[in-house]
Amino acid sequence: MSHPVTTNPLIIMLINMTVVFLVLIALGVVINLIHYIDPTKPKAAPEEAAPAKPETVSEPEPAAAAPVEEGISPEVVAVIAAAVASMGCAGTVKAIRPIERNNWKNSGRNAIQSRG
């Protein structure tokens, strides 16, 4: 039978930790390499020059888009409407608005007040 090279636990620990950290560094390099050559990254489209319009024709400028109001996004409205429809409610959703609920805040206050 062969004899172990060393029985000193500190040297064995250093060898094992060196191997682990070298593997971790190698994995980090591989991850960075994958990020560098990522085939799923969208390619930057070259900017194309817009065709020049004749200056003699004056076209009205398009109207500016209405400012978007802060609130619920259309995607959230669609999800809420789909959830209501899946529950079997007939008709259309007429309004969706957030309501203010202070249940958790009030629950904490009540718990603190009931202790003392």
CYANA upper distance limits for C-alpha pairs under 8 A (distance plus 0.5 A):
  6 THR  CA     11 ILE  CA      8.16
  6 THR  CA     12 ILE  CA      8.09
  7 THR  CA     12 ILE  CA      8.11
  8 ASN  CA     12 ILE  CA      7.02
  9 PRO  CA     13 MET  CA      6.54
 10 LEU  CA     14 LEU  CA      6.66
 11 ILE  CA     15 ILE  CA      6.65
 12 ILE  CA     16 ASN  CA      6.65
 13 MET  CA     17 MET  CA      6.52
 14 LEU  CA     18 THR  CA      6.47
 15 ILE  CA     19 VAL  CA      6.76
 16 ASN  CA     20 VAL  CA      6.73
 17 MET  CA     21 PHE  CA      6.59
 18 THR  CA     22 LEU  CA      6.53
 19 VAL  CA     23 VAL  CA      6.72
 20 VAL  CA     24 LEU  CA      6.75
 21 PHE  CA     25 ILE  CA      6.56
 22 LEU  CA     26 ALA  CA      6.61
 23 VAL  CA     27 LEU  CA      6.67
 24 LEU  CA     28 GLY  CA      6.71
 25 ILE  CA     29 VAL  CA      6.78
 26 ALA  CA     30 VAL  CA      6.76
 27 LEU  CA     31 ILE  CA      6.63
 28 GLY  CA     32 ASN  CA      6.69
 29 VAL  CA     33 LEU  CA      6.57
 30 VAL  CA     34 ILE  CA      6.64
 31 ILE  CA     35 HIS  CA      6.78
 32 ASN  CA     36 TYR  CA      6.66
 33 LEU  CA     37 ILE  CA      6.76
 34 ILE  CA     38 ASP  CA      6.00
 72 ILE  CA     76 VAL  CA      6.88
 72 ILE  CA     77 VAL  CA      7.31
 72 ILE  CA     97 ARG  CA      8.35
 73 SER  CA     77 VAL  CA      6.98
 74 PRO  CA     78 ALA  CA      6.66
 75 GLU  CA     79 VAL  CA      6.77
 76 VAL  CA     80 ILE  CA      6.64
 77 VAL  CA     81 ALA  CA      6.57
 77 VAL  CA     96 ILE  CA      7.83
 78 ALA  CA     82 ALA  CA      6.58
 79 VAL  CA     83 ALA  CA      6.63
 80 ILE  CA     84 VAL  CA      6.70
 81 ALA  CA     85 ALA  CA      6.61
 81 ALA  CA     92 THR  CA      8.28
 81 ALA  CA     93 VAL  CA      6.73
 82 ALA  CA     86 SER  CA      6.51
 83 ALA  CA     87 MET  CA      6.92
 84 VAL  CA     88 GLY  CA      7.50
 84 VAL  CA     89 CYS  CA      6.56
 85 ALA  CA     89 CYS  CA      5.85
 85 ALA  CA     90 ALA  CA      7.20
102 ASN  CA    106 ASN  CA      6.36
103 ASN  CA    107 SER  CA      6.34
104 TRP  CA    108 GLY  CA      6.78
105 LYS  CA    109 ARG  CA      6.92
106 ASN  CA    110 ASN  CA      6.52
107 SER  CA    111 ALA  CA      6.61
108 GLY  CA    112 ILE  CA      6.74
109 ARG  CA    113 GLN  CA      6.64
110 ASN  CA    114 SER  CA      6.49
111 ALA  CA    115 ARG  CA      7.01
112 ILE  CA    116 GLY  CA      7.63
